[in-house]
């Protein structure tokens, strides 16, 4: 669901989920509600299956409006396979806002969608793009109450004209998309003419027939119901079969278990005498489910479902923030991965062939073996807040001798905390094990019910996954004398409206000796420029270094590729200089040099972060000390290590001694929480309001500034004050994250 206005049935379900989550906050009165049951899941390396295809690596409105964000360094590691968009919520209202014509409101939406599709359907991604036709129309829940819906009063003429416009624009762009006709036609927020109604089928049939008349091979997606519904899907298949308008791809949103839903959909196809067709779920994970553990569980189930593609849903930053549906925080070069981002990165590491697996209770596991990469990898997640010890039984090692070294196998277990910012997963086990009868048992101590885990087997250990490198892309027409700006000497011109160049601009010259300079702050720069049959040569240098000559001639045009990347530099301010030589390759027909953009890379911190539970008590380093007035609750599933240290006593304090450069405090935010005062080393206090309408038991409530590397003390004081909306005066500490250089 990419907008907050929900169909009644779905809204009721979400209300029930929210209410249940709110009720679970009463751990002070009932500290034993959580499950900490031990469980065993298994994988069998002797039973390889299909090649892993990362079907869950998709995003609904995960890109920026023009498709340029996020940076490749944050997108490529996830190996995305599906994107979905159509310009929802962009000012202008689409076709509706233009008075049911192709004006500026429609044009800005189609341009956004096609820019996104152009990026992700090309190399290196090769992903599929579902074009949301109804969002181009303007039916994104922001449409006015007097909206004329397709085929109102039996008149489909304007709807047909709209379809013709959309298909014509797509064909003219040369970008391949799949047409997702109407989003969630079972809810009043998007479609107010009834689920599976006569008018719905008239709208659907008209669109499908017109698209296929214009492009017989077009891929059409539907019905995009807001949730898996056996009855609705049964009716849809029967009607569209009779009408000859079956979709190319059958899809729905959400659902309890994608594997079970896909099996039911396949059975419906068989019941209607229809051949198997691709299945997609191009929105999944409700907002309450978007944590590391639940994301991993859903991805594990998708891996074995037979679904061909699926897209993570968006709730809080629709529809052009470029955050991969909140997997990233911040913007531009300041974007940072969350715990969920690392779950998707771990999912992308499930390469090679899937192997047989079995789940247990709330725990699910998916695993692959990849002899080419010398590893077997498993992703572990749960959908029930389960903690305790989950044993991963790995069988069939006798069939994979390439995983062994001297009769042993190296086992690495990493924890992916559910954090809004996470530099890297935490290694909790790195050891060598000796199989018995081709099997090993790997214990995974699940500290928090919202965290995910990976288990990697290899002969000699695996290198730690490097954190992504933040990258900023700067258009060559961003001019001035400041950082991240280009300046040009005489002899340069600018061309606009260039469809295959970043931001549609090209800064060009054919004057020998003309120079361009780019000021940037970072550790490396990559230059994008035109390579074509009429391009000349140029030199590049950084900070006055020896110039390097580049030949921009190419027999086939590439208008925005990288032509040169600098060596790694000291992190700081630098100047890139480009000079046109006035010369060209003998095969070139001209001396032109045309700059497109530059990518600036930032050096990642080499710091490490350690999580410490609030119940690690004592007077030493990395330990909490509590004054009188504090209590302890155990078995809290949605808190780190299942513990909460709590107080309702004004003036009570908690201190934490640590050595490092930064500290982040995790505490409960809920409907009954009060305000706390936080300080470091006796400095000024910062008052933090822990009231929240929706419970978040383990999120970061406060982060210190960067500190001098050394010994420090964090102090938390119970203020006795609360937000007027809060029903109580509770304070509950979960854990801290300590960053060390």
ZAMARGU-4260 file (C-alpha; in steps of 0.2 Angstrom, whole numbers, plus 5000, padded with zeros to 4 digits):
<rodrens>
0) 5000/5000/5000 | 5008/5016/4995 | 4996/5029/5002 | 4989/5030/5019 | 4971/5030/5013
5) 4965/5012/5015 | 4951/5001/5009 | 4939/4997/5024 | 4943/4979/5025 | 4962/4982/5025
10) 4960/4997/5037 | 4951/4987/5049 | 4964/4973/5048 | 4978/4986/5051 | 4968/4994/5066
15) 4967/4977/5074 | 4986/4974/5071 | 4990/4992/5078 | 4979/4989/5093 | 4987/4972/5097
20) 5004/4980/5096 | 4998/4994/5108 | 4992/4982/5120 | 5008/4972/5120 | 5016/4988/5128
25) 5009/4983/5145 | 5025/4973/5149 | 5026/4981/5166 | 5010/4973/5172 | 5013/4957/5161
30) 5031/4954/5158 | 5029/4936/5152 | 5019/4938/5137 | 5033/4935/5125 | 5039/4919/5117
35) 5057/4913/5120 | 5054/4896/5114 | 5069/4886/5107 | 5067/4879/5089 | 5076/4870/5075
40) 5077/4874/5057 | 5086/4864/5044 | 5094/4865/5027 | 5100/4850/5016 | 5114/4854/5005
45) 5112/4837/4996 | 5096/4842/4989 | 5100/4857/4977 | 5085/4864/4967 | 5082/4879/4956
50) 5094/4894/4954 | 5091/4908/4966 | 5083/4923/4957 | 5080/4935/4972 | 5062/4936/4968
55) 5058/4947/4983 | 5071/4961/4978 | 5058/4974/4972 | 5052/4991/4977 | 5037/5001/4975
60) 5041/5019/4972 | 5058/5016/4979 | 5067/5028/4967 | 5068/5047/4967 | 5056/5056/4955
65) 5069/5057/4941 | 5075/5039/4944 | 5093/5045/4948 | 5092/5040/4967 | 5098/5031/4977
70) 5116/5029/4971 | 5121/5014/4962 | 5132/5009/4977 | 5116/5007/4988 | 5106/4999/4974
75) 5117/4987/4965 | 5121/4977/4981 | 5103/4972/4982 | 5102/4965/4965 | 5084/4972/4962
80) 5073/4963/4950 | 5056/4973/4950 | 5051/4991/4952 | 5034/4999/4952 | 5028/5017/4949
85) 5018/5029/4940 | 5021/5046/4947 | 5009/5046/4961 | 5007/5061/4972 | 5017/5072/4960
90) 5008/5089/4959 | 4997/5092/4945 | 4985/5077/4947 | 4989/5067/4932 | 4976/5065/4918
95) 4962/5070/4930 | 4971/5086/4935 | 4973/5091/4917 | 4954/5090/4914 | 4956/5072/4907
100) 4969/5077/4894 | 4988/5075/4892 | 4993/5092/4900 | 5007/5096/4912 | 5000/5086/4926
105) 5000/5070/4916 | 5017/5074/4908 | 5027/5076/4924 | 5020/5059/4930 | 5024/5049/4914
110) 5041/5057/4913 | 5045/5052/4930 | 5040/5034/4928 | 5049/5033/4911 | 5065/5040/4919
115) 5064/5027/4933 | 5061/5013/4921 | 5075/5018/4909 | 5087/5017/4923 | 5082/5000/4930
120) 5078/4991/4915 | 5095/4994/4907 | 5111/4986/4912 | 5117/4982/4925 | 5100/4980/4933
125) 5089/4972/4919 | 5074/4973/4931 | 5056/4973/4926 | 5046/4989/4928 | 5027/4989/4932
130) 5020/5005/4926 | 5005/5010/4937 | 4993/5016/4924 | 4980/5022/4937 | 4992/5033/4945
135) 4996/5041/4928 | 4977/5044/4927 | 4978/5052/4944 | 4968/5040/4955 | 4981/5039/4969
140) 4968/5044/4983 | 4971/5062/4980 | 4959/5063/4966 | 4943/5075/4969 | 4927/5068/4975
145) 4919/5072/4958 | 4931/5062/4948 | 4925/5054/4932 | 4931/5036/4933 | 4934/5026/4917
150) 4918/5020/4909 | 4907/5030/4920 | 4889/5029/4913 | 4896/5016/4900 | 4907/5029/4891
155) 4924/5023/4889 | 4930/5035/4875 | 4941/5046/4886 | 4948/5031/4895 | 4953/5024/4878
160) 4961/5040/4873 | 4971/5040/4889 | 4977/5022/4886 | 4982/5027/4868 | 4992/5042/4875
165) 5001/5031/4888 | 5005/5017/4876 | 5011/5030/4863 | 5022/5039/4876 | 5030/5022/4881
170) 5033/5017/4864 | 5041/5033/4859 | 5053/5032/4874 | 5059/5015/4869 | 5058/5009/4887
175) 5050/4992/4890 | 5037/4991/4904 | 5023/4980/4910 | 5006/4989/4911 | 4998/4988/4929
180) 4981/4993/4924 | 4973/4998/4941 | 4980/4998/4958 | 4969/4990/4972 | 4952/4990/4963
185) 4944/4983/4979 | 4946/4999/4989 | 4937/5016/4989 | 4953/5025/4990 | 4958/5020/4972
190) 4942/5014/4963 | 4925/5019/4969 | 4915/5008/4957 | 4915/4991/4966 | 4926/4976/4967
195) 4924/4965/4952 | 4909/4976/4946 | 4902/4977/4929 | 4911/4994/4927 | 4927/4987/4933
200) 4927/4973/4920 | 4922/4986/4906 | 4937/4997/4912 | 4949/4982/4912 | 4943/4974/4896
205) 4944/4991/4887 | 4962/4994/4893 | 4968/4977/4889 | 4961/4976/4871 | 4967/4993/4867
210) 4985/4990/4873 | 4986/4974/4864 | 4979/4982/4848 | 4993/4994/4849 | 5007/4982/4855
215) 5001/4964/4853 | 5016/4958/4864 | 5013/4970/4878 | 5014/4963/4896 | 4999/4967/4906
220) 4998/4965/4925 | 4983/4963/4936 | 4971/4963/4946 | 4983/4971/4959 | 4970/4968/4973
225) 4975/4975/4990 | 4977/4958/4998 | 4976/4940/4993 | 4958/4935/4991 | 4953/4918/4984
230) 4935/4923/4980 | 4939/4939/4971 | 4953/4930/4961 | 4942/4916/4957 | 4929/4928/4950
235) 4942/4938/4940 | 4950/4923/4932 | 4933/4917/4926 | 4927/4934/4919 | 4943/4938/4910
240) 4945/4921/4903 | 4927/4923/4896 | 4931/4940/4890 | 4948/4935/4882 | 4957/4948/4893
245) 4967/4938/4905 | 4983/4947/4911 | 5000/4942/4906 | 5005/4942/4925 | 4993/4938/4939
250) 4996/4948/4954 | 4990/4954/4971 | 4997/4963/4987 | 5001/4957/5004 | 4994/4941/5011
255) 4999/4930/5026 | 5011/4918/5018 | 5017/4921/4999 | 5020/4902/4997 | 5003/4897/5003
260) 4995/4911/4992 | 5004/4906/4977 | 4999/4888/4979 | 4981/4893/4980 | 4983/4905/4965
265) 4990/4890/4955 | 4976/4879/4960 | 4963/4892/4954 | 4972/4893/4937 | 4971/4874/4935
270) 4952/4875/4941 | 4949/4887/4927 | 4958/4876/4914 | 4972/4889/4912 | 4990/4886/4910
275) 5002/4893/4923 | 5007/4911/4921 | 5019/4922/4931 | 5013/4927/4948 | 5019/4943/4957
280) 5016/4952/4973 | 5020/4970/4969 | 5017/4977/4987 | 5021/4967/5003 | 5025/4970/5021
285) 5013/4981/5031 | 5021/4995/5041 | 5021/4985/5057 | 5030/4971/5048 | 5044/4982/5042
290) 5058/4976/5053 | 5074/4965/5050 | 5066/4949/5056 | 5049/4950/5047 | 5057/4956/5031
295) 5069/4941/5031 | 5055/4929/5035 | 5045/4936/5020 | 5060/4935/5009 | 5063/4917/5014
300) 5045/4912/5010 | 5046/4921/4994 | 5061/4911/4989 | 5051/4895/4990 | 5034/4902/4984
305) 5036/4900/4965 | 5031/4919/4964 | 5042/4927/4950 | 5044/4944/4958 | 5038/4955/4972
310) 5040/4973/4978 | 5042/4980/4996 | 5028/4992/5000 | 5030/5010/5004 | 5021/5019/5019
315) 5030/5034/5025 | 5039/5043/5011 | 5028/5041/4995 | 5032/5043/4981 | 5049/5050/4976
320) 5060/5051/4991 | 5073/5038/4983 | 5074/5028/5000 | 5070/5011/4993 | 5054/5012/5003
325) 5062/5018/5019 | 5077/5005/5018 | 5088/5020/5018 | 5089/5035/5029 | 5095/5053/5025
330) 5097/5060/5007 | 5110/5062/4994 | 5128/5058/5000 | 5121/5057/5017 | 5110/5041/5014
335) 5114/5027/5026 | 5108/5009/5026 | 5096/5002/5039 | 5095/4985/5046 | 5082/4981/5033
340) 5094/4986/5019 | 5106/4974/5026 | 5093/4960/5026 | 5090/4963/5007 | 5109/4963/5004
345) 5110/4947/5013 | 5096/4940/5002 | 5106/4945/4987 | 5120/4935/4994 | 5109/4919/4992
350) 5117/4914/4976 | 5119/4898/4966 | 5106/4884/4969 | 5092/4884/4982 | 5093/4869/4994
355) 5079/4861/5003 | 5075/4869/5020 | 5062/4867/5034 | 5055/4880/5046 | 5050/4879/5064
360) 5036/4889/5072 | 5039/4908/5068 | 5056/4905/5061 | 5059/4903/5043 | 5075/4899/5033
365) 5081/4900/5015 | 5098/4894/5009 | 5109/4892/4994 | 5125/4883/4989 | 5137/4891/4977
370) 5152/4881/4973 | 5158/4895/4961 | 5159/4907/4976 | 5164/4893/4988 | 5150/4896/5001
375) 5133/4891/5007 | 5123/4904/5014 | 5107/4905/5024 | 5095/4919/5029 | 5085/4917/5045
380) 5070/4927/5050 | 5054/4926/5060 | 5037/4934/5059 | 5032/4931/5078 | 5044/4941/5088
385) 5052/4924/5093 | 5068/4924/5104 | 5078/4911/5112 | 5090/4899/5103 | 5086/4893/5086
390) 5097/4879/5080 | 5101/4878/5062 | 5104/4860/5057 | 5115/4859/5041 | 5114/4842/5033
395) 5121/4835/5017 | 5139/4841/5019 | 5146/4825/5013 | 5139/4830/4996 | 5148/4846/4996
400) 5167/4842/4999 | 5172/4859/4992 | 5165/4867/5007 | 5177/4857/5019 | 5195/4860/5023
405) 5204/4847/5032 | 5187/4839/5036 | 5181/4855/5044 | 5169/4869/5039 | 5171/4887/5044
410) 5155/4894/5050 | 5151/4913/5052 | 5135/4919/5060 | 5130/4937/5058 | 5116/4947/5067
415) 5107/4960/5057 | 5099/4972/5071 | 5083/4981/5067 | 5090/4998/5067 | 5086/5014/5057
420) 5105/5016/5053 | 5117/5001/5053 | 5135/5002/5047 | 5137/4984/5045 | 5130/4967/5052
425) 5137/4961/5069 | 5147/4945/5068 | 5142/4934/5083 | 5150/4918/5079 | 5166/4914/5068
430) 5172/4897/5071 | 5177/4880/5063 | 5166/4865/5065 | 5168/4847/5062 | 5153/4838/5053
435) 5147/4822/5061 | 5139/4810/5048 | 5139/4825/5036 | 5129/4837/5048 | 5133/4851/5059
440) 5121/4860/5072 | 5124/4879/5072 | 5116/4888/5088 | 5109/4905/5084 | 5105/4915/5100
445) 5091/4926/5095 | 5092/4941/5106 | 5078/4952/5099 | 5063/4946/5090 | 5065/4960/5077
450) 5083/4955/5071 | 5088/4944/5057 | 5103/4932/5056 | 5114/4925/5042 | 5124/4909/5043
455) 5138/4907/5030 | 5148/4891/5027 | 5165/4891/5018 | 5181/4881/5018 | 5192/4895/5026
460) 5181/4909/5032 | 5172/4923/5022 | 5178/4941/5021 | 5167/4953/5030 | 5155/4962/5018
465) 5161/4980/5016 | 5149/4994/5019 | 5141/5003/5004 | 5150/5018/4998 | 5139/5034/4999
470) 5139/5042/4981 | 5133/5059/4975 | 5129/5062/4957 | 5132/5080/4951 | 5125/5086/4934
475) 5139/5094/4924 | 5127/5109/4922 | 5128/5112/4941 | 5139/5127/4939 | 5147/5139/4952
480) 5163/5141/4962 | 5157/5130/4977 | 5159/5112/4982 | 5150/5100/4970 | 5150/5113/4956
485) 5157/5114/4939 | 5165/5130/4932 | 5169/5132/4913 | 5182/5143/4903 | 5177/5152/4887
490) 5173/5140/4873 | 5159/5130/4881 | 5141/5128/4877 | 5126/5119/4885 | 5113/5109/4876
495) 5097/5104/4885 | 5083/5091/4882 | 5095/5077/4879 | 5085/5062/4883 | 5100/5050/4886
500) 5110/5061/4897 | 5109/5064/4916 | 5096/5079/4919 | 5095/5080/4900 | 5110/5092/4899
505) 5127/5091/4890 | 5141/5104/4893 | 5151/5103/4877 | 5166/5111/4868 | 5176/5108/4852
510) 5189/5123/4856 | 5206/5117/4860 | 5212/5122/4877 | 5195/5125/4884 | 5194/5119/4902
515) 5181/5113/4915 | 5184/5112/4933 | 5174/5102/4946 | 5176/5105/4965 | 5171/5091/4976
520) 5173/5084/4994 | 5176/5066/4995 | 5189/5052/4992 | 5186/5048/4973 | 5177/5055/4958
525) 5171/5046/4942 | 5168/5057/4927 | 5153/5053/4915 | 5155/5060/4897 | 5148/5056/4879
530) 5157/5043/4869 | 5151/5044/4851 | 5157/5044/4833 | 5160/5063/4833 | 5169/5065/4850
535) 5187/5070/4852 | 5200/5068/4865 | 5202/5077/4882 | 5214/5076/4897 | 5209/5074/4915
540) 5219/5077/4931 | 5215/5080/4950 | 5224/5093/4961 | 5237/5097/4947 | 5242/5079/4944
545) 5249/5073/4928 | 5235/5074/4915 | 5228/5058/4908 | 5222/5058/4890 | 5205/5050/4886
550) 5198/5046/4869 | 5179/5049/4868 | 5177/5041/4851 | 5165/5026/4850 | 5157/5017/4836
555) 5141/5016/4846 | 5134/5030/4856 | 5135/5030/4875 | 5130/5047/4882 | 5131/5045/4900
560) 5144/5031/4904 | 5159/5033/4915 | 5175/5037/4905 | 5187/5039/4919 | 5188/5036/4938
565) 5201/5044/4949 | 5212/5034/4961 | 5207/5034/4979 | 5211/5051/4987 | 5213/5057/5004
570) 5196/5061/5010 | 5194/5080/5008 | 5192/5094/4995 | 5199/5091/4978 | 5198/5099/4960
575) 5195/5089/4944 | 5201/5098/4928 | 5196/5093/4911 | 5204/5100/4896 | 5199/5098/4877
580) 5214/5094/4867 | 5207/5099/4850 | 5212/5082/4843 | 5203/5066/4839 | 5204/5048/4835
585) 5206/5045/4816 | 5190/5036/4816 | 5180/5051/4824 | 5172/5064/4813 | 5174/5078/4826
590) 5183/5086/4841 | 5168/5088/4852 | 5170/5085/4871 | 5153/5083/4880 | 5152/5081/4899
595) 5137/5073/4907 | 5140/5072/4926 | 5152/5066/4940 | 5150/5054/4954 | 5158/5059/4971
600) 5162/5044/4982 | 5164/5046/5001 | 5176/5036/5012 | 5166/5025/5024 | 5170/5026/5042
605) 5181/5011/5049 | 5172/5012/5065 | 5163/4997/5073 | 5147/4997/5084 | 5144/4985/5098
610) 5126/4983/5106 | 5125/4981/5125 | 5109/4976/5133 | 5101/4987/5146 | 5102/4973/5159
615) 5121/4972/5157 | 5124/4979/5175 | 5139/4983/5185 | 5152/4996/5188 | 5164/4993/5174
620) 5165/4997/5156 | 5150/4993/5145 | 5139/4991/5160 | 5124/5000/5167 | 5122/5006/5185
625) 5104/5010/5191 | 5099/5020/5206 | 5085/5016/5217 | 5068/5016/5209 | 5071/5004/5194
630) 5064/4987/5190 | 5067/4973/5178 | 5055/4964/5166 | 5060/4949/5157 | 5053/4939/5141
635) 5049/4955/5131 | 5049/4948/5113 | 5052/4965/5104 | 5066/4971/5115 | 5085/4967/5114
640) 5089/4951/5124 | 5070/4951/5130 | 5074/4963/5144 | 5067/4980/5150 | 5074/4990/5164
645) 5060/5002/5169 | 5056/5016/5181 | 5041/5027/5186 | 5051/5036/5200 | 5055/5054/5197
650) 5074/5058/5199 | 5079/5040/5197 | 5095/5038/5186 | 5104/5026/5175 | 5122/5028/5170
655) 5132/5018/5157 | 5151/5019/5156 | 5159/5016/5139 | 5174/5019/5129 | 5172/5025/5111
660) 5167/5040/5100 | 5148/5039/5100 | 5133/5031/5109 | 5115/5028/5104 | 5101/5025/5117
665) 5087/5012/5113 | 5072/5014/5124 | 5053/5011/5123 | 5042/5023/5114 | 5024/5020/5118
670) 5007/5027/5123 | 5011/5026/5142 | 5029/5033/5142 | 5036/5049/5149 | 5050/5061/5146
675) 5069/5057/5150 | 5084/5069/5152 | 5100/5062/5143 | 5117/5069/5145 | 5136/5063/5143
680) 5150/5067/5154 | 5140/5079/5165 | 5136/5090/5151 | 5119/5099/5147 | 5104/5087/5147
685) 5093/5084/5132 | 5075/5080/5136 | 5068/5066/5125 | 5049/5063/5124 | 5046/5044/5124
690) 5028/5045/5120 | 5022/5038/5103 | 5005/5033/5097 | 5012/5017/5090 | 5024/5006/5100
695) 5042/5005/5096 | 5051/4995/5109 | 5069/4995/5103 | 5071/5010/5092 | 5085/5023/5094
700) 5078/5038/5105 | 5094/5048/5106 | 5111/5048/5098 | 5126/5058/5106 | 5137/5070/5095
705) 5154/5063/5090 | 5165/5062/5105 | 5183/5062/5108 | 5189/5044/5108 | 5190/5038/5126
710) 5181/5035/5142 | 5163/5042/5144 | 5148/5041/5154 | 5130/5042/5148 | 5117/5047/5161
715) 5098/5045/5159 | 5086/5054/5172 | 5068/5051/5175 | 5060/5068/5174 | 5042/5064/5181
720) 5035/5074/5166 | 5025/5067/5151 | 5017/5072/5135 | 4999/5077/5137 | 4994/5063/5126
725) 5003/5050/5136 | 4993/5039/5148 | 5008/5036/5160 | 5025/5040/5167 | 5035/5025/5162
730) 5053/5024/5157 | 5060/5008/5149 | 5078/5006/5143 | 5082/4993/5130 | 5100/4994/5125
735) 5114/5005/5119 | 5125/5005/5103 | 5143/5010/5107 | 5154/5016/5092 | 5172/5014/5093
740) 5186/5020/5081
</rodrens>
